[in-house]
Amino acid sequence: MINDVPIISKHPMADIPIEGLDSRLIQSGDQQFVFMEFDEDTEVEPHAHEAQWGVVLDGEMEICIGGKVHHLKKGDTYFIKKDEVHSAKIKAGYKDLTLFDQKDRYKEKNLIK
C-alpha cells in the first residue's frame, strides 16, 4: 500500500529496527506521523515513551496497554499515555497511521551504505 500511494511513498522511510516493516515518516513540528505496513508477523517488546495515538488502516493487532489487552482491526483507534508501558503482537498485513507526541521518536532511514 505505502509504495502504491505516491503522496505517502514520497516521504522518507523511518529508521525503525523491525524486520518486514515499511514505514514512512512525516515530521510535523514537535510531533511525528508514521505510516506503517508489516509484511511479517511481529512482536514488539514492552516499552514506554511519549504519548502515542494510532488508527488501524488494515489488518489486525493485539496491543497490551498498561496491562490491558486490546484486539484491534481496521477502523479501530488506540491511545497510549506518556510513559505507559505497552507491547504488541502484530499480524502480517497490518497497516496503520501513528502519531507520536515526540519530535525525535524516529529518524529518517539512511539508505546510503
N, CA, C and O atoms as a Tinker XYZ file with bonds, in Angstrom:
   452  protein
     1  N      0.820000   -1.198000    0.000000    73     2
     2  CA     0.000000    0.000000    0.000000    64     1     3
     3  C      0.861000    1.258000    0.000000    63     2     4     5
     4  O      0.646000    2.151000   -0.820000    81     3
     5  N      1.836000    1.342000    0.911000    73     3     6
     6  CA     2.637000    2.556000    1.027000    64     5     7
     7  C      3.317000    2.885000   -0.302000    63     6     8     9
     8  O      3.280000    4.028000   -0.758000    81     7
     9  N      3.935000    1.884000   -0.916000    73     7    10
    10  CA     4.661000    2.130000   -2.159000    64     9    11
    11  C      3.736000    2.389000   -3.338000    63    10    12    13
    12  O      4.186000    2.894000   -4.367000    81    11
    13  N      2.460000    2.057000   -3.219000    73    11    14
    14  CA     1.485000    2.275000   -4.289000    64    13    15
    15  C      0.832000    3.648000   -4.228000    63    14    16    17
    16  O      0.077000    4.015000   -5.129000    81    15
    17  N      1.110000    4.402000   -3.189000    73    15    18
    18  CA     0.462000    5.707000   -2.999000    64    17    19
    19  C      1.548000    6.789000   -2.961000    63    18    20    21
    20  O      2.173000    7.007000   -1.923000    81    19
    21  N      1.768000    7.464000   -4.092000    73    19    22
    22  CA     2.855000    8.439000   -4.170000    64    21    23
    23  C      2.823000    9.534000   -3.110000    63    22    24    25
    24  O      3.880000    9.999000   -2.683000    81    23
    25  N      1.652000    9.953000   -2.679000    73    23    26
    26  CA     1.566000   11.017000   -1.673000    64    25    27
    27  C      2.143000   10.546000   -0.324000    63    26    28    29
    28  O      2.531000   11.365000    0.510000    81    27
    29  N      2.193000    9.218000   -0.121000    73    27    30
    30  CA     2.806000    8.651000    1.085000    64    29    31
    31  C      4.247000    8.234000    0.806000    63    30    32    33
    32  O      5.148000    8.557000    1.580000    81    31
    33  N      4.470000    7.519000   -0.298000    73    31    34
    34  CA     5.797000    6.961000   -0.582000    64    33    35
    35  C      6.854000    8.030000   -0.843000    63    34    36    37
    36  O      8.046000    7.730000   -0.793000    81    35
    37  N      6.451000    9.263000   -1.120000    73    35    38
    38  CA     7.437000   10.325000   -1.338000    64    37    39
    39  C      8.128000   10.750000   -0.040000    63    38    40    41
    40  O      9.163000   11.415000   -0.075000    81    39
    41  N      7.558000   10.370000    1.093000    73    39    42
    42  CA     8.164000   10.710000    2.380000    64    41    43
    43  C      9.295000    9.739000    2.704000    63    42    44    45
    44  O      9.288000    8.602000    2.234000    81    43
    45  N     10.263000   10.177000    3.501000    73    43    46
    46  CA    11.393000    9.301000    3.823000    64    45    47
    47  C     10.963000    8.114000    4.688000    63    46    48    49
    48  O      9.993000    8.185000    5.442000    81    47
    49  N     11.712000    7.033000    4.553000    73    47    50
    50  CA    11.477000    5.875000    5.410000    64    49    51
    51  C     11.917000    6.226000    6.833000    63    50    52    53
    52  O     12.877000    6.971000    7.030000    81    51
    53  N     11.207000    5.686000    7.814000    73    51    54
    54  CA    11.591000    5.865000    9.213000    64    53    55
    55  C     12.559000    4.752000    9.595000    63    54    56    57
    56  O     12.390000    3.609000    9.171000    81    55
    57  N     13.558000    5.073000   10.381000    73    55    58
    58  CA    14.547000    4.093000   10.821000    64    57    59
    59  C     14.012000    3.370000   12.051000    63    58    60    61
    60  O     14.314000    3.737000   13.187000    81    59
    61  N     13.208000    2.332000   11.803000    73    59    62
    62  CA    12.600000    1.528000   12.865000    64    61    63
    63  C     13.147000    0.111000   12.705000    63    62    64    65
    64  O     12.916000   -0.520000   11.673000    81    63
    65  N     13.867000   -0.402000   13.706000    73    63    66
    66  CA    14.544000   -1.695000   13.568000    64    65    67
    67  C     13.618000   -2.908000   13.731000    63    66    68    69
    68  O     13.771000   -3.691000   14.668000    81    67
    69  N     12.665000   -3.054000   12.816000    73    67    70
    70  CA    11.746000   -4.197000   12.826000    64    69    71
    71  C     11.763000   -4.822000   11.433000    63    70    72    73
    72  O     11.504000   -4.142000   10.440000    81    71
    73  N     12.068000   -6.121000   11.364000    73    71    74
    74  CA    12.087000   -6.836000   10.093000    64    73    75
    75  C     10.691000   -6.850000    9.478000    63    74    76    77
    76  O      9.695000   -6.998000   10.186000    81    75
    77  N     10.625000   -6.696000    8.156000    73    75    78
    78  CA     9.347000   -6.791000    7.459000    64    77    79
    79  C      8.454000   -5.580000    7.609000    63    78    80    81
    80  O      7.255000   -5.661000    7.344000    81    79
    81  N      9.019000   -4.445000    8.034000    73    79    82
    82  CA     8.240000   -3.218000    8.221000    64    81    83
    83  C      8.641000   -2.188000    7.180000    63    82    84    85
    84  O      9.823000   -1.882000    7.026000    81    83
    85  N      7.657000   -1.651000    6.465000    73    83    86
    86  CA     7.860000   -0.491000    5.603000    64    85    87
    87  C      7.187000    0.669000    6.309000    63    86    88    89
    88  O      6.010000    0.594000    6.664000    81    87
    89  N      7.934000    1.737000    6.510000    73    87    90
    90  CA     7.377000    2.870000    7.253000    64    89    91
    91  C      7.802000    4.176000    6.597000    63    90    92    93
    92  O      8.882000    4.275000    6.014000    81    91
    93  N      6.938000    5.168000    6.704000    73    91    94
    94  CA     7.209000    6.499000    6.150000    64    93    95
    95  C      6.987000    7.538000    7.232000    63    94    96    97
    96  O      5.991000    7.503000    7.955000    81    95
    97  N      7.921000    8.456000    7.330000    73    95    98
    98  CA     7.965000    9.446000    8.401000    64    97    99
    99  C      7.540000   10.823000    7.894000    63    98   100   101
   100  O      8.037000   11.304000    6.875000    81    99
   101  N      6.618000   11.445000    8.617000    73    99   102
   102  CA     6.214000   12.809000    8.325000    64   101   103
   103  C      6.453000   13.635000    9.588000    63   102   104   105
   104  O      5.789000   13.441000   10.607000    81   103
   105  N      7.399000   14.546000    9.507000    73   103   106
   106  CA     7.732000   15.398000   10.638000    64   105   107
   107  C      6.777000   16.577000   10.657000    63   106   108   109
   108  O      6.554000   17.212000    9.627000    81   107
   109  N      6.213000   16.874000   11.820000    73   107   110
   110  CA     5.262000   17.976000   11.945000    64   109   111
   111  C      5.521000   18.707000   13.256000    63   110   112   113
   112  O      4.927000   18.385000   14.285000    81   111
   113  N      6.395000   19.674000   13.210000    73   111   114
   114  CA     6.706000   20.433000   14.425000    64   113   115
   115  C      7.282000   19.528000   15.498000    63   114   116   117
   116  O      8.317000   18.895000   15.291000    81   115
   117  N      6.615000   19.465000   16.647000    73   115   118
   118  CA     7.080000   18.660000   17.772000    64   117   119
   119  C      6.500000   17.253000   17.779000    63   118   120   121
   120  O      6.613000   16.542000   18.778000    81   119
   121  N      5.878000   16.842000   16.673000    73   119   122
   122  CA     5.266000   15.510000   16.589000    64   121   123
   123  C      5.690000   14.822000   15.296000    63   122   124   125
   124  O      6.184000   15.458000   14.365000    81   123
   125  N      5.484000   13.498000   15.264000    73   123   126
   126  CA     5.764000   12.724000   14.063000    64   125   127
   127  C      4.578000   11.838000   13.732000    63   126   128   129
   128  O      4.000000   11.201000   14.613000    81   127
   129  N      4.217000   11.800000   12.447000    73   127   130
   130  CA     3.289000   10.806000   11.928000    64   129   131
   131  C      4.126000    9.730000   11.261000    63   130   132   133
   132  O      5.102000   10.033000   10.574000    81   131
   133  N      3.747000    8.471000   11.461000    73   131   134
   134  CA     4.433000    7.377000   10.782000    64   133   135
   135  C      3.382000    6.445000   10.185000    63   134   136   137
   136  O      2.532000    5.908000   10.896000    81   135
   137  N      3.456000    6.259000    8.844000    73   135   138
   138  CA     2.667000    5.221000    8.185000    64   137   139
   139  C      3.452000    3.937000    8.334000    63   138   140   141
   140  O      4.646000    3.913000    8.035000    81   139
   141  N      2.814000    2.864000    8.789000    73   139   142
   142  CA     3.491000    1.579000    8.964000    64   141   143
   143  C      2.727000    0.481000    8.243000    63   142   144   145
   144  O      1.497000    0.435000    8.260000    81   143
   145  N      3.502000   -0.417000    7.599000    73   143   146
   146  CA     2.933000   -1.568000    6.908000    64   145   147
   147  C      3.836000   -2.770000    7.200000    63   146   148   149
   148  O      5.033000   -2.740000    6.914000    81   147
   149  N      3.247000   -3.834000    7.776000    73   147   150
   150  CA     4.008000   -5.006000    8.201000    64   149   151
   151  C      3.796000   -6.167000    7.238000    63   150   152   153
   152  O      2.663000   -6.564000    6.968000    81   151
   153  N      4.907000   -6.710000    6.718000    73   151   154
   154  CA     4.857000   -7.856000    5.812000    64   153   155
   155  C      4.980000   -9.180000    6.558000    63   154   156   157
   156  O      4.740000  -10.240000    5.980000    81   155
   157  N      5.352000   -9.129000    7.837000    73   155   158
   158  CA     5.570000  -10.326000    8.643000    64   157   159
   159  C      4.875000  -10.174000    9.997000    63   158   160   161
   160  O      4.663000   -9.060000   10.477000    81   159
   161  N      4.521000  -11.316000   10.608000    73   159   162
   162  CA     4.060000  -11.275000   11.993000    64   161   163
   163  C      5.204000  -10.719000   12.840000    63   162   164   165
   164  O      6.366000  -11.071000   12.634000    81   163
   165  N      4.868000   -9.856000   13.785000    73   163   166
   166  CA     5.878000   -9.163000   14.574000    64   165   167
   167  C      5.424000   -9.040000   16.021000    63   166   168   169
   168  O      4.244000   -8.825000   16.298000    81   167
   169  N      6.371000   -9.180000   16.937000    73   167   170
   170  CA     6.107000   -8.900000   18.347000    64   169   171
   171  C      6.959000   -7.724000   18.781000    63   170   172   173
   172  O      8.164000   -7.692000   18.533000    81   171
   173  N      6.333000   -6.764000   19.424000    73   171   174
   174  CA     7.024000   -5.590000   19.944000    64   173   175
   175  C      7.083000   -5.747000   21.461000    63   174   176   177
   176  O      6.054000   -5.855000   22.128000    81   175
   177  N      8.288000   -5.757000   21.985000    73   175   178
   178  CA     8.511000   -5.959000   23.420000    64   177   179
   179  C      7.969000   -4.770000   24.234000    63   178   180   181
   180  O      7.822000   -3.668000   23.706000    81   179
   181  N      7.671000   -5.005000   25.529000    73   179   182
   182  CA     7.186000   -3.917000   26.386000    64   181   183
   183  C      8.171000   -2.744000   26.411000    63   182   184   185
   184  O      9.380000   -2.934000   26.539000    81   183
   185  N      7.635000   -1.547000   26.287000    73   183   186
   186  CA     8.432000   -0.333000   26.311000    64   185   187
   187  C      7.515000    0.853000   26.613000    63   186   188   189
   188  O      6.295000    0.699000   26.675000    81   187
   189  N      8.096000    2.017000   26.796000    73   187   190
   190  CA     7.326000    3.233000   27.064000    64   189   191
   191  C      8.044000    4.421000   26.445000    63   190   192   193
   192  O      9.256000    4.377000   26.230000    81   191
   193  N      7.303000    5.479000   26.159000    73   191   194
   194  CA     7.842000    6.708000   25.579000    64   193   195
   195  C      6.774000    7.793000   25.705000    63   194   196   197
   196  O      5.845000    7.651000   26.500000    81   195
   197  N      6.891000    8.857000   24.945000    73   195   198
   198  CA     5.889000    9.916000   24.950000    64   197   199
   199  C      4.552000    9.368000   24.452000    63   198   200   201
   200  O      4.490000    8.225000   24.001000    81   199
   201  N      3.497000   10.150000   24.525000    73   199   202
   202  CA     2.159000    9.710000   24.120000    64   201   203
   203  C      2.126000    9.285000   22.651000    63   202   204   205
   204  O      2.887000    9.782000   21.821000    81   203
   205  N      1.219000    8.349000   22.359000    73   203   206
   206  CA     1.075000    7.792000   21.012000    64   205   207
   207  C     -0.407000    7.553000   20.726000    63   206   208   209
   208  O     -1.140000    7.057000   21.581000    81   207
   209  N     -0.837000    7.908000   19.524000    73   207   210
   210  CA    -2.199000    7.638000   19.065000    64   209   211
   211  C     -2.096000    6.970000   17.708000    63   210   212   213
   212  O     -1.231000    7.324000   16.907000    81   211
   213  N     -2.968000    6.006000   17.436000    73   211   214
   214  CA    -2.934000    5.346000   16.136000    64   213   215
   215  C     -4.309000    4.937000   15.654000    63   214   216   217
   216  O     -5.248000    4.784000   16.435000    81   215
   217  N     -4.403000    4.763000   14.326000    73   215   218
   218  CA    -5.617000    4.256000   13.700000    64   217   219
   219  C     -5.211000    3.093000   12.793000    63   218   220   221
   220  O     -4.254000    3.197000   12.026000    81   219
   221  N     -5.948000    1.990000   12.890000    73   219   222
   222  CA    -5.681000    0.803000   12.083000    64   221   223
   223  C     -6.292000    1.009000   10.696000    63   222   224   225
   224  O     -7.493000    1.242000   10.566000    81   223
   225  N     -5.458000    0.922000    9.671000    73   223   226
   226  CA    -5.909000    1.078000    8.295000    64   225   227
   227  C     -6.310000   -0.257000    7.682000    63   226   228   229
   228  O     -7.188000   -0.313000    6.820000    81   227
   229  N     -5.660000   -1.340000    8.133000    73   227   230
   230  CA    -5.964000   -2.676000    7.637000    64   229   231
   231  C     -5.293000   -3.702000    8.538000    63   230   232   233
   232  O     -4.303000   -3.391000    9.200000    81   231
   233  N     -5.820000   -4.917000    8.569000    73   231   234
   234  CA    -5.215000   -5.999000    9.335000    64   233   235
   235  C     -5.621000   -6.016000   10.789000    63   234   236   237
   236  O     -6.605000   -5.398000   11.194000    81   235
   237  N     -4.818000   -6.758000   11.579000    73   235   238
   238  CA    -5.131000   -6.953000   12.998000    64   237   239
   239  C     -3.891000   -6.832000   13.868000    63   238   240   241
   240  O     -2.780000   -7.163000   13.454000    81   239
   241  N     -4.110000   -6.347000   15.083000    73   239   242
   242  CA    -3.055000   -6.237000   16.075000    64   241   243
   243  C     -3.647000   -6.478000   17.459000    63   242   244   245
   244  O     -4.769000   -6.067000   17.752000    81   243
   245  N     -2.879000   -7.145000   18.294000    73   243   246
   246  CA    -3.213000   -7.280000   19.712000    64   245   247
   247  C     -2.219000   -6.391000   20.449000    63   246   248   249
   248  O     -1.009000   -6.604000   20.373000    81   247
   249  N     -2.735000   -5.396000   21.162000    73   247   250
   250  CA    -1.864000   -4.473000   21.880000    64   249   251
   251  C     -2.203000   -4.504000   23.364000    63   250   252   253
   252  O     -3.372000   -4.490000   23.751000    81   251
   253  N     -1.179000   -4.544000   24.172000    73   251   254
   254  CA    -1.343000   -4.538000   25.628000    64   253   255
   255  C     -0.891000   -3.159000   26.123000    63   254   256   257
   256  O      0.282000   -2.802000   26.005000    81   255
   257  N     -1.822000   -2.401000   26.671000    73   255   258
   258  CA    -1.550000   -1.058000   27.162000    64   257   259
   259  C     -1.839000   -1.023000   28.653000    63   258   260   261
   260  O     -2.974000   -1.227000   29.082000    81   259
   261  N     -0.807000   -0.763000   29.435000    73   259   262
   262  CA    -0.982000   -0.691000   30.882000    64   261   263
   263  C     -1.561000   -1.959000   31.471000    63   262   264   265
   264  O     -2.317000   -1.901000   32.441000    81   263
   265  N     -1.216000   -3.116000   30.894000    73   263   266
   266  CA    -1.679000   -4.403000   31.402000    64   265   267
   267  C     -3.011000   -4.873000   30.837000    63   266   268   269
   268  O     -3.439000   -5.986000   31.145000    81   267
   269  N     -3.678000   -4.067000   30.023000    73   267   270
   270  CA    -4.961000   -4.449000   29.435000    64   269   271
   271  C     -4.789000   -4.752000   27.949000    63   270   272   273
   272  O     -4.238000   -3.936000   27.211000    81   271
   273  N     -5.257000   -5.917000   27.507000    73   271   274
   274  CA    -5.115000   -6.347000   26.120000    64   273   275
   275  C     -6.300000   -5.865000   25.280000    63   274   276   277
   276  O     -7.458000   -5.972000   25.684000    81   275
   277  N     -5.975000   -5.334000   24.106000    73   275   278
   278  CA    -6.977000   -4.844000   23.157000    64   277   279
   279  C     -6.740000   -5.538000   21.820000    63   278   280   281
   280  O     -5.601000   -5.618000   21.360000    81   279
   281  N     -7.796000   -6.039000   21.196000    73   279   282
   282  CA    -7.727000   -6.649000   19.870000    64   281   283
   283  C     -8.243000   -5.620000   18.872000    63   282   284   285
   284  O     -9.422000   -5.268000   18.881000    81   283
   285  N     -7.352000   -5.144000   18.016000    73   283   286
   286  CA    -7.701000   -4.072000   17.094000    64   285   287
   287  C     -7.776000   -4.568000   15.654000    63   286   288   289
   288  O     -7.027000   -5.457000   15.248000    81   287
   289  N     -8.695000   -3.976000   14.891000    73   287   290
   290  CA    -8.851000   -4.286000   13.469000    64   289   291
   291  C     -9.143000   -2.984000   12.730000    63   290   292   293
   292  O     -9.226000   -1.920000   13.345000    81   291
   293  N     -9.298000   -3.070000   11.420000    73   291   294
   294  CA    -9.493000   -1.908000   10.559000    64   293   295
   295  C    -10.531000   -0.940000   11.142000    63   294   296   297
   296  O    -11.642000   -1.335000   11.495000    81   295
   297  N    -10.143000    0.322000   11.233000    73   295   298
   298  CA   -11.037000    1.370000   11.731000    64   297   299
   299  C    -10.895000    1.657000   13.211000    63   298   300   301
   300  O    -11.350000    2.698000   13.684000    81   299
   301  N    -10.265000    0.745000   13.956000    73   299   302
   302  CA   -10.085000    0.959000   15.393000    64   301   303
   303  C     -8.962000    1.962000   15.651000    63   302   304   305
   304  O     -8.038000    2.102000   14.849000    81   303
   305  N     -9.061000    2.654000   16.784000    73   303   306
   306  CA    -8.018000    3.574000   17.211000    64   305   307
   307  C     -7.538000    3.173000   18.602000    63   306   308   309
   308  O     -8.215000    2.446000   19.328000    81   307
   309  N     -6.359000    3.663000   18.949000    73   307   310
   310  CA    -5.834000    3.416000   20.291000    64   309   311
   311  C     -5.071000    4.655000   20.753000    63   310   312   313
   312  O     -4.636000    5.474000   19.943000    81   311
   313  N     -4.918000    4.775000   22.076000    73   311   314
   314  CA    -4.162000    5.877000   22.663000    64   313   315
   315  C     -3.317000    5.332000   23.800000    63   314   316   317
   316  O     -3.802000    4.576000   24.643000    81   315
   317  N     -2.066000    5.717000   23.815000    73   315   318
   318  CA    -1.130000    5.314000   24.856000    64   317   319
   319  C     -0.622000    6.587000   25.522000    63   318   320   321
   320  O     -0.044000    7.451000   24.863000    81   319
   321  N     -0.838000    6.700000   26.816000    73   319   322
   322  CA    -0.389000    7.884000   27.546000    64   321   323
   323  C      1.136000    7.899000   27.685000    63   322   324   325
   324  O      1.794000    6.865000   27.571000    81   323
   325  N      1.672000    9.071000   27.928000    73   323   326
   326  CA     3.112000    9.227000   28.151000    64   325   327
   327  C      3.576000    8.287000   29.266000    63   326   328   329
   328  O      2.947000    8.204000   30.321000    81   327
   329  N      4.664000    7.594000   29.023000    73   327   330
   330  CA     5.317000    6.679000   29.978000    64   329   331
   331  C      4.498000    5.433000   30.311000    63   330   332   333
   332  O      4.850000    4.711000   31.243000    81   331
   333  N      3.417000    5.159000   29.578000    73   331   334
   334  CA     2.610000    3.960000   29.812000    64   333   335
   335  C      3.255000    2.770000   29.087000    63   334   336   337
   336  O      3.495000    2.824000   27.881000    81   335
   337  N      3.527000    1.717000   29.824000    73   335   338
   338  CA     4.161000    0.533000   29.246000    64   337   339
   339  C      3.170000   -0.169000   28.323000    63   338   340   341
   340  O      2.004000   -0.360000   28.670000    81   339
   341  N      3.661000   -0.552000   27.131000    73   339   342
   342  CA     2.821000   -1.224000   26.143000    64   341   343
   343  C      3.664000   -2.184000   25.313000    63   342   344   345
   344  O      4.881000   -2.036000   25.207000    81   343
   345  N      2.989000   -3.172000   24.726000    73   343   346
   346  CA     3.621000   -4.152000   23.844000    64   345   347
   347  C      2.581000   -4.543000   22.803000    63   346   348   349
   348  O      1.408000   -4.189000   22.922000    81   347
   349  N      3.023000   -5.282000   21.774000    73   347   350
   350  CA     2.073000   -5.627000   20.719000    64   349   351
   351  C      2.459000   -6.921000   20.010000    63   350   352   353
   352  O      3.630000   -7.294000   19.933000    81   351
   353  N      1.416000   -7.598000   19.489000    73   351   354
   354  CA     1.569000   -8.724000   18.573000    64   353   355
   355  C      0.853000   -8.294000   17.304000    63   354   356   357
   356  O     -0.366000   -8.123000   17.280000    81   355
   357  N      1.640000   -8.124000   16.252000    73   355   358
   358  CA     1.128000   -7.553000   15.006000    64   357   359
   359  C      1.111000   -8.628000   13.930000    63   358   360   361
   360  O      2.102000   -9.332000   13.735000    81   359
   361  N     -0.005000   -8.755000   13.236000    73   359   362
   362  CA    -0.159000   -9.752000   12.168000    64   361   363
   363  C      0.365000   -9.199000   10.839000    63   362   364   365
   364  O      0.255000   -8.004000   10.564000    81   363
   365  N      0.933000  -10.086000   10.026000    73   363   366
   366  CA     1.346000   -9.700000    8.683000    64   365   367
   367  C      0.149000   -9.084000    7.961000    63   366   368   369
   368  O     -0.972000   -9.580000    8.076000    81   367
   369  N      0.386000   -8.016000    7.227000    73   367   370
   370  CA    -0.690000   -7.315000    6.527000    64   369   371
   371  C     -1.251000   -6.133000    7.298000    63   370   372   373
   372  O     -2.077000   -5.382000    6.780000    81   371
   373  N     -0.800000   -5.969000    8.537000    73   371   374
   374  CA    -1.271000   -4.851000    9.363000    64   373   375
   375  C     -0.729000   -3.533000    8.820000    63   374   376   377
   376  O      0.441000   -3.439000    8.448000    81   375
   377  N     -1.591000   -2.514000    8.779000    73   375   378
   378  CA    -1.206000   -1.172000    8.345000    64   377   379
   379  C     -1.831000   -0.161000    9.290000    63   378   380   381
   380  O     -2.989000   -0.300000    9.683000    81   379
   381  N     -1.059000    0.858000    9.652000    73   379   382
   382  CA    -1.642000    1.910000   10.476000    64   381   383
   383  C     -0.983000    3.252000   10.241000    63   382   384   385
   384  O      0.048000    3.363000    9.578000    81   383
   385  N     -1.608000    4.260000   10.803000    73   383   386
   386  CA    -1.055000    5.607000   10.857000    64   385   387
   387  C     -0.942000    5.932000   12.337000    63   386   388   389
   388  O     -1.923000    5.885000   13.079000    81   387
   389  N      0.282000    6.266000   12.753000    73   387   390
   390  CA     0.537000    6.509000   14.167000    64   389   391
   391  C      1.078000    7.924000   14.359000    63   390   392   393
   392  O      1.935000    8.381000   13.602000    81   391
   393  N      0.573000    8.603000   15.369000    73   391   394
   394  CA     1.064000    9.932000   15.741000    64   393   395
   395  C      1.812000    9.807000   17.061000    63   394   396   397
   396  O      1.259000    9.356000   18.064000    81   395
   397  N      3.073000   10.212000   17.044000    73   395   398
   398  CA     3.889000   10.229000   18.261000    64   397   399
   399  C      4.013000   11.674000   18.732000    63   398   400   401
   400  O      4.340000   12.560000   17.943000    81   399
   401  N      3.756000   11.912000   20.003000    73   399   402
   402  CA     3.874000   13.251000   20.585000    64   401   403
   403  C      5.328000   13.484000   20.993000    63   402   404   405
   404  O      5.646000   13.761000   22.150000    81   403
   405  N      6.188000   13.360000   19.990000    73   403   406
   406  CA     7.622000   13.428000   20.224000    64   405   407
   407  C      8.288000   13.777000   18.895000    63   406   408   409
   408  O      8.097000   13.067000   17.908000    81   407
   409  N      9.047000   14.832000   18.856000    73   407   410
   410  CA     9.623000   15.270000   17.586000    64   409   411
   411  C     10.782000   14.409000   17.110000    63   410   412   413
   412  O     11.146000   14.461000   15.935000    81   411
   413  N     11.368000   13.616000   18.003000    73   411   414
   414  CA    12.539000   12.834000   17.624000    64   413   415
   415  C     12.388000   11.340000   17.944000    63   414   416   417
   416  O     13.382000   10.657000   18.192000    81   415
   417  N     11.167000   10.839000   17.938000    73   415   418
   418  CA    10.953000    9.408000   18.213000    64   417   419
   419  C     11.734000    8.554000   17.210000    63   418   420   421
   420  O     12.409000    7.597000   17.591000    81   419
   421  N     11.636000    8.907000   15.932000    73   419   422
   422  CA    12.365000    8.183000   14.892000    64   421   423
   423  C     13.117000    9.159000   14.008000    63   422   424   425
   424  O     12.731000   10.318000   13.859000    81   423
   425  N     14.197000    8.667000   13.427000    73   423   426
   426  CA    14.990000    9.416000   12.459000    64   425   427
   427  C     14.681000    8.884000   11.072000    63   426   428   429
   428  O     14.102000    7.807000   10.925000    81   427
   429  N     15.067000    9.639000   10.060000    73   427   430
   430  CA    14.961000    9.163000    8.686000    64   429   431
   431  C     15.973000    8.040000    8.483000    63   430   432   433
   432  O     17.098000    8.100000    8.979000    81   431
   433  N     15.551000    7.013000    7.742000    73   431   434
   434  CA    16.433000    5.882000    7.453000    64   433   435
   435  C     17.449000    6.294000    6.391000    63   434   436   437
   436  O     17.087000    6.805000    5.331000    81   435
   437  N     18.723000    6.065000    6.692000    73   435   438
   438  CA    19.789000    6.373000    5.751000    64   437   439
   439  C     19.957000    5.164000    4.833000    63   438   440   441
   440  O     20.388000    4.103000    5.285000    81   439
   441  N     19.627000    5.311000    3.564000    73   439   442
   442  CA    19.699000    4.205000    2.617000    64   441   443
   443  C     21.040000    4.098000    1.922000    63   442   444   445
   444  O     21.272000    3.146000    1.177000    81   443
   445  N     21.931000    5.055000    2.149000    73   443   446
   446  CA    23.261000    5.014000    1.551000    64   445   447
   447  C     24.184000    4.179000    2.432000    63   446   448   449
   448  O     24.302000    4.421000    3.633000    81   447
   449  N     24.837000    3.191000    1.817000    73   447   450
   450  CA    25.723000    2.313000    2.598000    64   449   451
   451  C     27.132000    2.396000    2.085000    63   450   452
   452  O     28.022000    1.730000    2.614000    81   451
